[in-house]
Amino acid sequence: MSQEKIEEQTENIENQAQNTPKDKKAEESAGAGHETGKGKKEKNRIEALENQVRELTDKIAKEKDDYIRLMAEFDNFRRRTSQEKLDLVTVAAEDTIKGLLPVLDDCERAMEVLSKSEDNPAAKEGTELIYNKLTSYLQSRGLNKIEALGAEFDTDLHEAVAQFPVQEEDKKGKVYDVIQTGYTLNGKVVRFAKVVVAI
């Protein structure tokens, strides 16, 4: 082999050796650039997904809050409606019972008059029967008589219509006589007892 050919081959090998790393570096940098571009796209995609998740989470939280508020409003409405119905029934029952009180008074007066008369014992017995049935029915509905005679005068239960002077000190300030019987319905006064107070 001639000297020239050997030098030429050596030069070619050296050139190849020099070019190879450059090519590799170029390829690596090109690959890295490609990967960097790909990484950027991936990063942007992840950020977009994270934003979407955040938006959806906020939306779900708002929807949940709205749902809880709506349920609370509905529960309050249901409770209020139930209370109004109960109040309506109570008021209607109270009005009906108040309307029967004059009938009860008339029965008491009739019994008082018949007790003084000996003419017709059947009328007395019949009136007592009606009175007892009416009072037992009204008591079953929560009506109670206010026992006023001889009790301490109480403005929460009694209405003073007159005063009567007495000598006994222990009777002063107490109910001397009852003009009209008072009643309570389930603990609430529906009619005050009209009384004469001893002074």
C-alpha positions as CSV (number, residue, x, y, z in Angstrom):
1,M,0.0,0.0,0.0
2,S,1.3,3.4,-0.9
3,Q,2.1,6.0,1.6
4,E,-0.5,8.4,0.1
5,K,-3.3,5.8,0.4
6,I,-2.3,5.2,4.1
7,E,-2.3,8.9,4.8
8,E,-5.6,9.3,3.0
9,Q,-7.3,6.5,5.0
10,T,-5.8,7.9,8.3
11,E,-7.2,11.2,7.4
12,N,-10.6,9.7,6.7
13,I,-10.6,7.8,10.0
14,E,-9.7,10.9,11.9
15,N,-12.4,12.9,10.1
16,Q,-14.9,10.2,11.0
17,A,-13.8,10.1,14.6
18,Q,-14.2,13.9,14.7
19,N,-17.5,13.9,13.0
20,T,-19.0,11.1,15.0
21,P,-19.1,12.8,18.3
22,K,-20.4,16.0,16.7
23,D,-23.1,14.0,15.0
24,K,-23.9,12.2,18.3
25,K,-24.0,15.5,20.1
26,A,-26.2,17.0,17.4
27,E,-28.5,14.0,17.5
28,E,-28.6,14.1,21.3
29,S,-29.3,17.8,21.4
30,A,-31.9,17.4,18.7
31,G,-33.5,14.5,20.8
32,A,-33.3,16.6,23.9
33,G,-34.9,19.5,22.0
34,H,-37.6,17.1,20.9
35,E,-38.0,15.8,24.4
36,T,-38.1,19.4,25.8
37,G,-40.9,20.2,23.3
38,K,-42.7,17.0,24.2
39,G,-42.2,17.7,28.0
40,K,-43.6,21.2,27.6
41,K,-46.7,19.8,25.9
42,E,-47.1,17.2,28.6
43,K,-46.6,19.9,31.3
44,N,-49.2,22.2,29.7
45,R,-51.6,19.3,29.4
46,I,-51.2,18.4,33.1
47,E,-51.7,22.0,34.1
48,A,-54.9,22.2,31.9
49,L,-56.2,19.0,33.6
50,E,-55.3,20.3,37.0
51,N,-57.2,23.5,36.3
52,Q,-60.1,21.5,35.0
53,V,-60.1,19.3,38.2
54,R,-60.0,22.5,40.3
55,E,-62.9,24.1,38.4
56,L,-65.0,20.9,38.7
57,T,-64.2,20.6,42.4
58,D,-65.3,24.2,43.0
59,K,-68.4,23.6,40.9
60,I,-69.2,20.4,42.9
61,A,-68.6,22.2,46.2
62,K,-71.0,25.1,45.1
63,E,-73.6,22.6,44.0
64,K,-73.3,20.7,47.3
65,D,-73.6,24.0,49.3
66,D,-76.7,24.9,47.2
67,Y,-78.2,21.5,47.8
68,I,-77.7,21.7,51.6
69,R,-79.2,25.2,51.7
70,L,-82.2,24.0,49.6
71,M,-82.7,21.0,51.9
72,A,-82.5,23.2,55.0
73,E,-85.1,25.6,53.5
74,F,-87.4,22.7,52.6
75,D,-87.1,21.3,56.1
76,N,-87.9,24.7,57.6
77,F,-90.9,25.0,55.2
78,R,-92.1,21.5,56.1
79,R,-91.8,22.2,59.9
80,R,-93.5,25.7,59.6
81,T,-96.4,24.2,57.5
82,S,-96.9,21.4,60.1
83,Q,-96.9,23.9,62.9
84,E,-99.4,26.1,61.0
85,K,-101.7,23.1,60.5
86,L,-101.5,22.2,64.1
87,D,-102.2,25.8,65.2
88,L,-105.2,25.9,62.8
89,V,-106.6,22.7,64.3
90,T,-106.0,24.0,67.9
91,V,-107.6,27.3,67.2
92,A,-110.6,25.6,65.5
93,A,-111.0,23.3,68.5
94,E,-110.6,26.2,70.9
95,D,-113.3,28.2,69.1
96,T,-115.7,25.3,69.1
97,I,-115.2,24.7,72.8
98,K,-115.6,28.4,73.6
99,G,-118.9,28.3,71.7
100,L,-120.1,25.4,74.0
101,L,-119.3,27.3,77.3
102,P,-122.6,29.3,77.3
103,V,-124.5,25.9,76.9
104,L,-122.5,24.6,79.9
105,D,-123.5,27.7,81.9
106,D,-127.2,27.2,80.9
107,C,-127.1,23.6,82.0
108,E,-125.6,24.7,85.4
109,R,-128.4,27.3,85.8
110,A,-131.1,24.8,84.8
111,M,-129.7,22.3,87.4
112,E,-129.7,25.0,90.0
113,V,-133.3,26.0,89.3
114,L,-134.5,22.3,89.1
115,S,-132.7,21.5,92.4
116,K,-135.0,24.0,94.2
117,S,-138.1,22.6,92.6
118,E,-139.7,19.3,93.5
119,D,-142.2,19.3,90.7
120,N,-140.4,17.3,88.0
121,P,-137.6,14.9,89.1
122,A,-137.3,13.5,85.6
123,A,-136.3,16.9,84.2
124,K,-133.7,17.3,86.9
125,E,-132.3,13.9,86.1
126,G,-132.3,14.5,82.3
127,T,-130.5,17.8,82.7
128,E,-127.9,16.3,85.0
129,L,-127.3,13.5,82.5
130,I,-126.8,16.0,79.6
131,Y,-124.6,18.2,81.8
132,N,-122.4,15.3,82.9
133,K,-122.0,14.0,79.3
134,L,-121.1,17.5,78.0
135,T,-118.6,18.2,80.8
136,S,-116.9,14.7,80.4
137,Y,-116.6,15.2,76.7
138,L,-115.1,18.7,77.1
139,Q,-112.7,17.5,79.8
140,S,-111.5,14.8,77.5
141,R,-110.6,17.6,75.1
142,G,-108.6,19.4,77.7
143,L,-111.1,21.7,79.3
144,N,-110.9,22.3,83.0
145,K,-112.9,24.4,85.4
146,I,-111.0,27.1,87.3
147,E,-111.8,26.5,91.0
148,A,-112.1,30.1,92.2
149,L,-114.4,30.1,95.3
150,G,-112.3,30.7,98.4
151,A,-109.0,30.9,96.4
152,E,-106.5,33.7,96.6
153,F,-107.4,36.4,93.9
154,D,-105.2,35.8,90.9
155,T,-105.3,38.2,87.9
156,D,-104.0,35.4,85.7
157,L,-107.2,33.4,86.3
158,H,-109.8,35.7,87.8
159,E,-111.6,38.8,86.6
160,A,-112.9,41.0,89.5
161,V,-116.4,42.3,88.8
162,A,-117.1,43.5,92.4
163,Q,-115.7,43.8,95.9
164,F,-117.3,42.8,99.1
165,P,-116.3,44.0,102.6
166,V,-115.7,41.2,105.2
167,Q,-114.8,41.2,108.9
168,E,-112.5,38.1,108.8
169,E,-108.9,39.0,108.1
170,D,-108.2,35.5,106.6
171,K,-110.9,36.0,103.9
172,K,-109.6,39.4,102.7
173,G,-108.0,39.3,99.2
174,K,-109.8,36.0,98.4
175,V,-112.6,35.2,96.1
176,Y,-115.9,35.6,98.0
177,D,-118.3,34.6,95.2
178,V,-118.2,33.4,91.6
179,I,-120.4,35.2,89.1
180,Q,-119.3,33.2,86.1
181,T,-117.2,30.0,86.0
182,G,-113.8,30.3,84.3
183,Y,-112.1,27.6,82.2
184,T,-108.7,26.6,81.0
185,L,-108.1,24.6,77.8
186,N,-104.9,22.5,77.9
187,G,-103.4,24.9,80.5
188,K,-104.4,28.1,78.6
189,V,-107.2,30.3,80.0
190,V,-110.0,30.5,77.5
191,R,-112.4,32.3,79.9
192,F,-111.5,34.1,83.1
193,A,-113.6,33.4,86.2
194,K,-115.8,36.5,87.0
195,V,-115.6,36.9,90.7
196,V,-116.4,39.0,93.7
197,V,-113.3,39.7,95.8
198,A,-113.5,40.0,99.6
199,I,-111.9,43.2,101.0
